[in-house]
Amino acid sequence: MQMALPKGIPTLKAMSTGNLTCTDNVFVSTELLESIITCTTVPEDQPAKSDHYLVDTTLEVTTKFTVDTPRYNCKQADWGPFNEGLATRLRDSIDRPEPTSEEEFLQQLRAVVDTITETAEEIVPKTKPSPCVFITKRCWTRQLTQLRTDTRRAGRKSYSNRTDPTHEAHDAYKILRNRYALAIKHSKQEHWDDFLEGINQQTLWMAHKYASSDASD
Protein backbone atom coordinates (compact mmCIF):
# COMPACT_ATOMS: atom_id res chain seq x y z
CA MET A 1 0.00 0.00 0.00
CA GLN A 2 1.13 3.51 -0.80
CA MET A 3 0.32 6.90 0.76
CA ALA A 4 -1.73 9.07 -1.60
CA LEU A 5 -2.09 12.08 0.70
CA PRO A 6 1.18 14.05 0.74
CA LYS A 7 3.06 14.16 4.02
CA GLY A 8 2.46 17.09 6.38
CA ILE A 9 -1.04 18.11 5.23
CA PRO A 10 -3.31 18.69 8.28
CA THR A 11 -6.46 16.57 8.25
CA LEU A 12 -8.02 17.54 11.60
CA LYS A 13 -8.63 20.77 13.48
CA ALA A 14 -9.53 20.20 17.13
CA MET A 15 -12.73 22.00 18.07
CA SER A 16 -11.60 22.77 21.61
CA THR A 17 -8.03 23.97 20.99
CA GLY A 18 -7.95 24.72 17.25
CA ASN A 19 -4.76 22.66 16.89
CA LEU A 20 -4.05 21.13 13.48
CA THR A 21 -2.95 17.49 13.33
CA CYS A 22 -2.28 14.91 10.62
CA THR A 23 -4.40 12.05 11.95
CA ASP A 24 -5.93 10.76 8.70
CA ASN A 25 -4.13 8.90 5.94
CA VAL A 26 -5.13 7.73 2.48
CA PHE A 27 -3.66 4.38 1.45
CA VAL A 28 -4.02 2.99 -2.07
CA SER A 29 -2.51 0.17 -4.08
CA THR A 30 0.53 0.79 -6.22
CA GLU A 31 -1.56 0.35 -9.38
CA LEU A 32 -4.17 2.87 -8.26
CA LEU A 33 -1.53 5.39 -7.18
CA GLU A 34 -0.56 5.85 -10.81
CA SER A 35 -4.12 7.02 -11.60
CA ILE A 36 -4.25 9.70 -8.89
CA ILE A 37 -4.01 13.26 -10.19
CA THR A 38 -4.44 15.12 -6.90
CA CYS A 39 -5.07 14.17 -3.29
CA THR A 40 -5.48 16.96 -0.75
CA THR A 41 -7.76 18.31 1.95
CA VAL A 42 -10.51 20.91 1.59
CA PRO A 43 -10.42 22.94 4.84
CA GLU A 44 -13.12 25.39 3.74
CA ASP A 45 -15.60 22.49 3.38
CA GLN A 46 -15.05 21.14 6.89
CA PRO A 47 -18.41 19.65 8.01
CA ALA A 48 -20.23 21.80 10.55
CA LYS A 49 -20.26 19.11 13.25
CA SER A 50 -16.90 17.46 12.59
CA ASP A 51 -13.30 18.32 13.39
CA HIS A 52 -11.97 16.39 10.37
CA TYR A 53 -11.21 17.94 7.01
CA LEU A 54 -12.62 16.45 3.83
CA VAL A 55 -10.09 14.68 1.61
CA ASP A 56 -10.54 15.41 -2.10
CA THR A 57 -8.99 12.84 -4.44
CA THR A 58 -9.05 13.15 -8.23
CA LEU A 59 -8.53 9.99 -10.28
CA GLU A 60 -7.88 9.56 -13.99
CA VAL A 61 -10.02 6.52 -14.76
CA THR A 62 -12.52 5.41 -17.35
CA THR A 63 -16.12 5.15 -16.16
CA LYS A 64 -19.18 3.58 -17.72
CA PHE A 65 -22.37 5.61 -17.73
CA THR A 66 -25.71 3.93 -17.17
CA VAL A 67 -29.18 5.19 -18.05
CA ASP A 68 -31.56 5.41 -15.11
CA THR A 69 -34.84 4.15 -16.55
CA PRO A 70 -38.17 4.99 -14.86
CA ARG A 71 -39.56 2.32 -12.52
CA TYR A 72 -43.05 1.63 -11.26
CA ASN A 73 -43.94 3.89 -8.35
CA CYS A 74 -45.94 1.38 -6.32
CA LYS A 75 -46.27 3.79 -3.39
CA GLN A 76 -48.31 6.20 -5.52
CA ALA A 77 -50.38 3.54 -7.29
CA ASP A 78 -54.18 3.44 -6.98
CA TRP A 79 -54.66 -0.28 -6.44
CA GLY A 80 -58.47 -0.24 -6.75
CA PRO A 81 -58.56 0.54 -10.49
CA PHE A 82 -55.49 -1.67 -10.97
CA ASN A 83 -57.20 -4.73 -9.45
CA GLU A 84 -60.38 -4.11 -11.45
CA GLY A 85 -58.50 -3.69 -14.71
CA LEU A 86 -56.34 -6.72 -14.04
CA ALA A 87 -59.35 -8.90 -13.22
CA THR A 88 -61.07 -7.89 -16.45
CA ARG A 89 -57.97 -8.57 -18.56
CA LEU A 90 -57.31 -11.91 -16.88
CA ARG A 91 -60.84 -13.12 -17.57
CA ASP A 92 -60.40 -12.28 -21.25
CA SER A 93 -56.87 -13.65 -21.65
CA ILE A 94 -56.74 -16.88 -19.63
CA ASP A 95 -60.23 -18.27 -20.16
CA ARG A 96 -58.75 -21.49 -21.48
CA PRO A 97 -58.63 -25.17 -20.49
CA GLU A 98 -55.93 -26.35 -18.11
CA PRO A 99 -52.57 -26.96 -19.81
CA THR A 100 -51.73 -30.51 -20.71
CA SER A 101 -48.07 -29.96 -21.50
CA GLU A 102 -45.14 -27.88 -20.33
CA GLU A 103 -45.30 -25.78 -23.48
CA GLU A 104 -48.99 -24.92 -22.91
CA PHE A 105 -48.26 -24.08 -19.28
CA LEU A 106 -45.46 -21.70 -20.24
CA GLN A 107 -47.67 -20.05 -22.84
CA GLN A 108 -50.38 -19.38 -20.27
CA LEU A 109 -47.80 -18.16 -17.77
CA ARG A 110 -46.43 -15.67 -20.29
CA ALA A 111 -49.97 -14.52 -20.99
CA VAL A 112 -50.54 -13.82 -17.29
CA VAL A 113 -47.25 -11.92 -16.98
CA ASP A 114 -48.01 -9.87 -20.10
CA THR A 115 -51.47 -9.04 -18.75
CA ILE A 116 -50.05 -7.82 -15.44
CA THR A 117 -47.43 -5.74 -17.29
CA GLU A 118 -50.02 -4.16 -19.60
CA THR A 119 -52.22 -3.24 -16.64
CA ALA A 120 -49.29 -1.73 -14.75
CA GLU A 121 -48.21 0.28 -17.79
CA GLU A 122 -51.68 1.78 -18.04
CA ILE A 123 -52.45 2.48 -14.38
CA VAL A 124 -49.33 2.46 -12.19
CA PRO A 125 -47.34 5.74 -12.32
CA LYS A 126 -43.59 5.68 -12.81
CA THR A 127 -40.79 7.39 -10.97
CA LYS A 128 -38.97 10.29 -12.55
CA PRO A 129 -35.17 9.86 -12.32
CA SER A 130 -33.62 12.84 -10.61
CA PRO A 131 -30.82 14.54 -12.60
CA CYS A 132 -29.11 15.54 -9.36
CA VAL A 133 -29.00 13.90 -5.94
CA PHE A 134 -29.29 17.27 -4.22
CA ILE A 135 -32.85 17.67 -5.51
CA THR A 136 -33.94 15.01 -3.01
CA LYS A 137 -32.73 17.17 -0.14
CA ARG A 138 -35.98 19.05 0.28
CA CYS A 139 -34.91 20.55 3.60
CA TRP A 140 -32.21 22.55 1.80
CA THR A 141 -32.96 26.26 1.38
CA ARG A 142 -31.41 29.30 -0.27
CA GLN A 143 -30.46 30.56 3.17
CA LEU A 144 -28.40 27.43 3.77
CA THR A 145 -26.71 27.87 0.40
CA GLN A 146 -25.70 31.40 1.32
CA LEU A 147 -24.51 30.33 4.79
CA ARG A 148 -22.46 27.54 3.24
CA THR A 149 -20.81 30.02 0.86
CA ASP A 150 -20.02 32.41 3.72
CA THR A 151 -18.69 29.57 5.88
CA ARG A 152 -16.44 28.31 3.09
CA ARG A 153 -15.04 31.80 2.55
CA ALA A 154 -14.35 32.19 6.27
CA GLY A 155 -12.82 28.71 6.37
CA ARG A 156 -10.34 29.53 3.63
CA LYS A 157 -9.33 32.73 5.42
CA SER A 158 -8.94 30.90 8.73
CA TYR A 159 -6.82 28.16 7.16
CA SER A 160 -4.59 30.66 5.38
CA ASN A 161 -3.83 32.21 8.80
CA ARG A 162 -3.33 28.89 10.57
CA THR A 163 0.17 29.85 11.70
CA ASP A 164 -1.30 32.73 13.75
CA PRO A 165 -3.65 31.25 16.41
CA THR A 166 -4.66 34.73 17.59
CA HIS A 167 -5.88 35.94 14.20
CA GLU A 168 -9.48 37.21 14.21
CA ALA A 169 -10.33 35.00 11.22
CA HIS A 170 -10.47 31.92 13.48
CA ASP A 171 -13.18 33.33 15.74
CA ALA A 172 -15.18 34.59 12.77
CA TYR A 173 -14.99 31.16 11.16
CA LYS A 174 -16.10 29.45 14.36
CA ILE A 175 -19.12 31.74 14.68
CA LEU A 176 -20.18 31.08 11.08
CA ARG A 177 -19.73 27.31 11.42
CA ASN A 178 -21.93 27.24 14.52
CA ARG A 179 -24.56 29.38 12.80
CA TYR A 180 -24.46 27.14 9.74
CA ALA A 181 -24.83 23.96 11.84
CA LEU A 182 -27.75 25.43 13.77
CA ALA A 183 -29.49 26.52 10.56
CA ILE A 184 -29.19 22.98 9.13
CA LYS A 185 -30.66 21.53 12.33
CA HIS A 186 -33.61 23.93 12.29
CA SER A 187 -34.28 23.36 8.59
CA LYS A 188 -34.34 19.57 9.05
CA GLN A 189 -36.69 19.89 12.01
CA GLU A 190 -39.07 22.16 10.07
CA HIS A 191 -39.06 19.75 7.13
CA TRP A 192 -39.81 16.83 9.46
CA ASP A 193 -42.67 18.72 11.15
CA ASP A 194 -44.17 19.63 7.77
CA PHE A 195 -43.89 16.00 6.67
CA LEU A 196 -45.75 14.76 9.77
CA GLU A 197 -48.48 17.38 9.42
CA GLY A 198 -49.15 16.34 5.82
CA ILE A 199 -49.01 12.59 6.46
CA ASN A 200 -51.48 10.37 4.62
CA GLN A 201 -52.22 6.71 4.11
CA GLN A 202 -49.37 6.25 1.67
CA THR A 203 -46.71 8.03 3.77
CA LEU A 204 -47.78 6.65 7.16
CA TRP A 205 -45.50 3.62 7.00
CA MET A 206 -42.66 5.74 5.68
CA ALA A 207 -42.92 7.93 8.78
CA HIS A 208 -42.96 4.81 10.96
CA LYS A 209 -39.81 3.56 9.23
CA TYR A 210 -38.02 6.88 9.77
CA ALA A 211 -39.05 7.09 13.43
CA SER A 212 -38.22 3.48 14.34
CA SER A 213 -34.92 3.14 12.44
CA ASP A 214 -31.59 3.46 14.19
CA ALA A 215 -29.86 6.82 14.01
CA SER A 216 -27.33 7.25 11.22
CA ASP A 217 -24.93 9.83 9.84
N, C-alpha and C positions, 0 to 999 in steps of 0.2 A: 504494500500500500504506500501511496505517496501523498504528501501534503499539497493540497491545491491552494489553500489560503496562505499568502505570503507571511513570513515570520514578522512578528512585531506589530501586527494590526490589532488594535483593541476590539474585542467582541462583546464586552459587558461594561456597563456603567452602573455602579452601585447606587441604589436610590437613596440610601442613608448618607453616604459619604461623598458620592460623586466620583469616586476613584475609578479609573479605567484599568481593566485587566484583560488578559488574553486567555480566557478560559475555554473558548470553543475552537475546535479544529475541524477541518474538512479533509477527509481521507478519501482517495479514489484509487482505482487500479492504474497501473502503468499505462495500459492501453487507453483508458479514458482520459488520462492526464494530457495526452497529445491533442485531444479535442477541445480542451478548455481554452477559451479566449481570454476571459477575465474572471477573477474570483476575488471579491472584496466585500466590505461591509457597507451598509447604507445607514449611517447614524441618524440622518434626518427623518428616516422612516421607522424609528424605534417605536414599537407598540406602546400604547398608552399605559398599559398595566404590566409591562415587562421591563427588566433591566438589561435584557440581551439586545444586541443589535441584529438586524436582519443581515443575512449573508446572500449576496447577489452573485450568482455564477452564470456565465454565458458560455454555452457549448456550441461548437460547430458540428452539427449532426444533421442527418437527413431524416425527415419525419414524413409519415404517411397521413394524409388528411382523410377523414371519414365524413360522410354525409349523415346528419342527424335527421332521420325520417320521422314524420309524425306518428304517434302511437295512439291507441284508443284511450280516451280519458274516461275510465270506468267510474271515477268518483263523481263526474258530472252527468252521467248517463241517466236517462229517465227509463227505468226498467219496466214500467207498466206498458207503454207502447211497444217496447222491445219484445216483451214476452208475448203480447198479442200478435205482433207481426211474425214472430218466429213460429208460433203455433199454427198460424194460417199457412205459412210457407211449408211447414213440415207436413201438414195434412195433404197438401198438393203434390209434394215431391217424393214422399216415401210411402204412399198408399200402394204398396206392392206386396206380393206374397213373400214369405220368409225365404231367405237365400238357401239354396241347396248345395252351393259350392263356395270355395274360398274366393273365387273371382267375383261371384255375385255379392258376397258379403262385403268385399272391398269396394265394389261399385256403390252399394248403398251407403257405406260409411263415408265415401267421398261426397256423396250427395248431401248427407247430413252436414258435413263440415262446410261445404259450399253454401248451404242454406244459412247456416249460422253466420258465415262471413258476409254474405249479401245483406243480411238483416243488420249486422253491426255497421256495415258501411253506410247504410241508409239512416240509421237512428243514433248510433253512439258517436258523440263528438270526439274530435282528435285533439291532441296536445299541439301547441305551437312551439317549436324549438326556439329557445331564446338565443339571440345572436351574441349575448354577453352575459356572463355569470352574475355581474353586478346588478342586473335588472331584477333578479330575484330578491335582492336585499331591499325590501320595501320600507324598512325602518330608516333607510338612508335619506338624508335631506340635504338641501342646498347649504344650510347652515353648517352641517357637518363637513361638507366639502370645503367650505371657506375656512373652517377651523383647522382642518387637516393641512391646507395650504399654509396657513399662518404658523402652525406647529412645525412643519417641515422647514420653513424659512428660519425659524428660531433655532431649530435643531442644528442646521448647518452652521449658523453663527456661533452657537455654543461649542460645537465640535472644533471649529477653526480656532477657538480661544481656549482649547483644552489645557494648554500649558500654563494658563493663568487661572487658578481656582477662584480668585476673587473677582473675576470679571462679571459685570452686571448681566451679560448674556445668559449665564447659567441660571440665574434666578428667573429671568424672563421666560426662558425655555421651560422651566419647571412649572411656572404658573400656567402657561399655555397647555402643557401636557395634561395637567390636572383638569383644566377646563374642558379640554377635548374629551378626556375619559368620562367626565361627568355628563357631558352632552350625549355621548354614545349610550350611556346607561339610561338616561331619561328617554331618549328616542326609542330604545328597545322596549322600555316599560310602556310607553304610550302606544306603540304598535301592538303589544300584547293585550293591553286593555281594550283597544279598538277591535281586535280580533275576537276577544271573548264576548264583547257586547253584540257583535254581529254574527254570533254562532248560529248555525242551523243544523238540520238533520245530517247533512253531508259532511260538515266540518266538526261535528261533535266528537267523533272518535279520533280525529286528528288532534283536537285539543287534549283529549285524554292521553294520547300517546306522548305529546309534548310534556304534559304535567307529570306523568308517571315515569318517564325515562330518566336515566342517570344523568347527572350534570356532565357537560363536556366543554372542551375549549371552544 
